[in-house]
Amino acid sequence: MEVSRTRALRGPNLWSRHMAIEALVDCAPAERAVGRMTGFEARLRALFPAIGALHPEGGDSDITLAHVLQAAALALQAQAGCPVSFARTTATTEAGRYQVVVEYSQEAVGRQAFADAQQLIEAAAGRGRFDAAEAVAALRELDAEERLGPSTGAIVEAALARGIPYRRLTRGSLVQFGWGARQRRIQAAEIDSTSAVAESIGQDKNLTKRLLHAAGVPVPLGQPVHSIGQAWDVALQVGLPVVLKPQDGNQGKGVTVNIGERAQLEDAYRNAARHGTVMVERFLPGHDFRLLVVGEQLVAAARRDPPQVLGDGVHSVRELVEQVNQDPRRGTGHATALTKIALDDIAVARLALQALTPDSVPAKGQRVILRNNANLSTGGSATDVTEDVHPEVAARAVAAARMVGLHICGVDMVAETVLRPLEEQGGGIVEVNAAPGLRMHLAPSYGKPRNVAQAIVERLYAHGDDGRIPVVAVTGTNGKTTTARLIAQLFTAQGLRVGMTNTDGVYVNGRQIDSGDCSGPKSARNVLLHPEVDAAVFETARGGILREGLGFDRCQVAVVTNIGTGDHLGLNYITTVQDLAVLKRVIVQNVAPGGYAVLNAADPIVAAMAPACPGKVIYFAGGRHHPVMVTHRAQGHRTVYVDGDCIVASEGSWRETIHLRDVPVTRNGTIAFQVDNVMAAVAAAWGVGLPWQTLRRGLSGFVNDSDNAPGRFNIMDYRGATLIADYGHNPDAMRALASAVEAIDAASGKRRSVVISAAGDRRDEDIRQQSAILGAAFDEVILYQDAAQRGRSDGEVMALLRQGLIGAARARHIEEIHGEFNAIDTALARLQPGDLCLVLVDQVQQALAHLTRRCAEAAATP
């Protein structure tokens, strides 16, 4: 077995909505039936008993090593605690080659699981070793490193529950919610509206204390110090016992409490000084409480207890700590609900104060404290007390957060109880935290969990707001780019700032920010990151879906223009039109439940996509009497069609019309494929909910020139001849172009010429068919070799084009010119007034610039 390619599908894809690793796997003949591999399955299950069924999706076909790889990669992740369930193995058109797809929750874990699964198979085949426990433990550790921490993860889950999309911006806890201009960002439990000034104040414990005191919030006396001697003087001044801690600290690092002796203070000072300037404060007796404030509201409170064990008269402190650490909720770092207790120097010192050592056996019932502070990050525990908080205590916590300027604030308070006001019991607020951990509230050691993440999401987005902008995805064989540009024009006419991706580049608010073929998921994600985008239109090409999936989780409208019979076939195992339709259908499958799929009713393959749409369907077609249109309209659904000289939108008994004479791109309705593009754009804008006056205004202002739609039937004048530039590159496009030329030039009787090449990555029959179609419609054919032969040898494409011209019904002159621009200049030199020339450009921007320059020169020359 050989894995020849793996790639990560990071969005909804051909196989599912899940993120997945897709691998191309080659199996030798002897590896295509595991049942005939003597002893293999027994050895496999002995090495990894949890592998489960080897053919999870069922079926009667033989189980191959590819199926084993699938099952093992999925089971390894599941055993490591990853929430994965989807996997599939599919045979390709090549014997012994399979596509294996396995869901992942963290890409690095999914890739490693694939590698481990291969090692398992090798070991089962007798070629190496495999330790399942070791592999699962490593995957679990990698997953803990890669996945979001509990606080950020909980906020993300709360956002997803409301349908708010998210994107992780770093491997850390920086996350974006929403899209474009509706985006918000968090870092752990800190939100983007919190200023850096407020965060800095929160980190400066001395400044915080002074501000809180000014706001009437009880705080302990104290000040920063710079030496042990000064620390002791301040301790005597505020009164023993005291607390020593870093002035700018977090997670309880360097904190020592209840210090009553000089020697103890010296040790505490050295411990705190490792983390920065040291603060000395009066020790407040009582319990350690954390109050969580979100906006103007106290949403949770917990009592924190220091890490401790309870003696049983039998086991040593060390053994008791080991027993406590066996709790599955305890782990390392912050990825688990609780943190393991460390028996380190600090713990040993705290034991000494209790006349104990790690090997002492405490009496039964004796409470042994292992830390002075009660932070969860040092092994402490938490008990929920939210419902016990006195209103005055809650008010003081909210006042503290407001004084510092924090929108999400963890207020640390020391008091005997939360049932009485602080002033009555001599309690106080000892510090505030700008990015508080949420573990103690989400999963307290004791008491009721609190959905504090939901409160944070509600702070980011009001009820009913999902942070999304309108997203329209456009796919098909022909017309994608023009349709996408038309839809973008309609959004712009509404006053929205539009982000658009297509095969020409990426555009934001009318400005091109990237060039080249940008119809893939990476460009789409970049647009959704842009803060100046109110609506997005994505041309969605086959290649990007295959390589990585979609760049968004769902769209409001999905447009499928058509599915051609001779384009994009034979690549990546897309060998039939049905295969291509299944791939293009991905955008339809990922329409939002309240959204629309805009489908070409005249294309039966496209029309058949309707059942896959989770939302509703708008059909469009030139003929209102098409059976699909008639049925859909009779059911009261939306349709868009041509009636006479108008485009009509219909729903039930309601009608809206747009005159074709007011849509310049259609040339009064004579260019059929442009009419189709306009109908698709109108349906998409209708699906988004744009006003009809906006649609009319936007369509009337869309001129099909080289600026608005480069390479899409751009018409120019050259010394009285009609010059048309287009980027058509498949047989269906050639038919549409030939039909359009006939519609605008039928009565001229003048000479027609065409300049053509072809891309090398098309099938032979497709290349021949392109030139055959054009040979029947043009008098003169000028051939040139495409700049990129895409795997073809020099002259191979030209030979195929010539073969297609054999017996051409109309072409009387065929010539081959070396170089695209030379071919263009040759055609221009022969044009007479009234002639028509179609130039099928390869290097779109350069060729259009060349044509524009030649036309300008001709206009300037008498």
Secondary structure, 3 states (H helix, E strand, C coil): CEEEEEEEECCCCCCCCCCEEEEEEECCHHHCCHHHCCCHHHHHHHHCHHHCCCCCCCCCCCCCHHHHHHHHHHHHHHHCCCCCCCEEEEECCCCCEEEEEEECCCHHHHHHHHHHHHHHHHHHCCCCCCCHHHHHHHHHHHHHHHCCCHHHHHHHHHHHHCCCCEEECCCCCEEEECCHHHCEEEECCEECCCCHHHHHHHHCHHHHHHHHHHCCCCCCCEEEECCHHHHHHHHHHHCCCEEEEECCCCCCCCCEEEECCHHHHHHHHHHHHCCCCEEEEECCCCEEEEEEEECCEEEEEEEEECCEEECCCCCCHHHHHHHHCCCCCEECCCCCCEECCCCCHHHHHHHHCCCCCCCCCCCCCCEEECCCCCCHHHCCEEEECHHHCCHHHHHHHHHHHHHHCCCEEEEEEEECCCCCCHHHHCCEEEEEECCCCCHHHHCCCECCCCCHHHHHHHHHCCCCCCCCCCEEEEECCCCHHHHHHHHHHHHHHCCCCEEEEECCEEEECCEEEEECCCCCHHHHHHHHHCCCCCEEEEECCHHHHHHHCCCCCCEEEEEECCCCCCCCCCECCECCHHHHHHHHCHHHHCEEEEEEEEEECCCHHHHCCHHHCCCEEEEEEEECCCHHHHHHHHCCCEEEEEECCEEEEEECCEEEEEEHHHCHHHCCCCCHHHHHHHHHHHHHHHHHCCCHHHHHHHHHCCCCCCCCCCCCCEEEEECCEEEEEECCCCHHHHHHHHHHHHHHHCCCCCCEEEEECCCCCCCHHHHHHHHHHHHCCCCEEEECCCCCCCCCCCCHHHHHHHHHHCCCCCCCEEEECCCHHHHHHHHHHCCCCCCEEEEECCCHHHHHHHHHHHHHHHHHCC
